[in-house]
């Protein structure tokens, strides 16, 4: 199956999804999440790759970089290039040597125990080994701060209430963010999930990250529901 990646805004956060949700995507998500189906997981990762590529393209467009400007920059001396980068870190966005940081959305501990793995974390791990254009570092720094209900079947209001303040930062892994990212002028940090429905989960994750002054470039998802992108 194939689909064009799509982009939305949710409370100021750009969200990039590789596909639109469908009955077929329902089967794929459940097969990867509940049955540990590796082929289904590859499909989800393929859509994550499309979402990430769209995110990187959007970053380049927002920074004002064009192919012609990149070409002219490559002809400059190394010293001049380094000086320019210090003045404008965003020019590094299209540099294939720069690193992308991915923060997976955590599942409930009870779900992890039943499945025997952390679904979003495994998706991030496969993405990191499959997406060869850029180096991806996974920062597994979010944990649930309280018990939450399964989002399936909840309406918009119930989902927002269920996820409000649901995440907090895990200190030891958060330190890796400061060590690897915040000490550098140029960084891209993406929250990662398999599915976006109302955006409540992404909003809760962003709020937790903001409490640690961790900037977020956007969110990546394998797919998004029609109800979500119809409202954006």
FENTAWO-V712966 format. One record per backbone hydrogen bond with DSSP energy under -1.0 kcal/mol. NH is the residue of the N-H (numbers start at 0). CO is the residue of the C=O. If there is no record, write none. Layout:
nh->NH co->CO
nh->NH co->CO
//
This chain:
nh->5 co->16
nh->7 co->14
nh->9 co->12
nh->12 co->9
nh->14 co->7
nh->15 co->218
nh->16 co->5
nh->17 co->220
nh->20 co->223
nh->25 co->21
nh->26 co->22
nh->27 co->23
nh->28 co->24
nh->29 co->25
nh->30 co->26
nh->31 co->27
nh->32 co->28
nh->33 co->29
nh->36 co->30
nh->40 co->36
nh->41 co->37
nh->42 co->38
nh->43 co->39
nh->44 co->40
nh->45 co->41
nh->46 co->42
nh->47 co->43
nh->48 co->44
nh->49 co->45
nh->50 co->46
nh->51 co->47
nh->52 co->48
nh->53 co->49
nh->54 co->50
nh->55 co->51
nh->56 co->52
nh->57 co->53
nh->58 co->54
nh->59 co->55
nh->60 co->56
nh->61 co->57
nh->62 co->58
nh->64 co->59
nh->69 co->65
nh->70 co->66
nh->71 co->67
nh->72 co->68
nh->73 co->69
nh->75 co->72
nh->80 co->76
nh->81 co->77
nh->82 co->78
nh->83 co->79
nh->84 co->80
nh->85 co->81
nh->86 co->82
nh->87 co->83
nh->90 co->87
nh->91 co->88
nh->92 co->89
nh->94 co->91
nh->97 co->94
nh->99 co->134
nh->100 co->187
nh->101 co->136
nh->102 co->189
nh->104 co->191
nh->111 co->107
nh->112 co->108
nh->113 co->109
nh->114 co->110
nh->115 co->111
nh->121 co->117
nh->122 co->118
nh->123 co->119
nh->124 co->120
nh->125 co->121
nh->126 co->122
nh->127 co->123
nh->128 co->124
nh->129 co->125
nh->130 co->126
nh->131 co->129
nh->136 co->99
nh->138 co->101
nh->140 co->138
nh->142 co->167
nh->144 co->165
nh->153 co->150
nh->158 co->154
nh->159 co->155
nh->160 co->156
nh->161 co->157
nh->162 co->158
nh->163 co->159
nh->165 co->162
nh->167 co->142
nh->169 co->140
nh->173 co->169
nh->174 co->170
nh->177 co->173
nh->178 co->174
nh->179 co->175
nh->180 co->176
nh->181 co->176
nh->183 co->180
nh->189 co->100
nh->190 co->217
nh->191 co->102
nh->192 co->219
nh->195 co->222
nh->202 co->198
nh->203 co->199
nh->204 co->200
nh->205 co->201
nh->206 co->202
nh->207 co->203
nh->208 co->204
nh->209 co->205
nh->210 co->206
nh->211 co->208
nh->212 co->209
nh->213 co->208
nh->216 co->188
nh->217 co->188
nh->218 co->13
nh->219 co->190
nh->220 co->15
nh->222 co->193
nh->223 co->18
nh->224 co->195
nh->228 co->224
nh->229 co->225
//
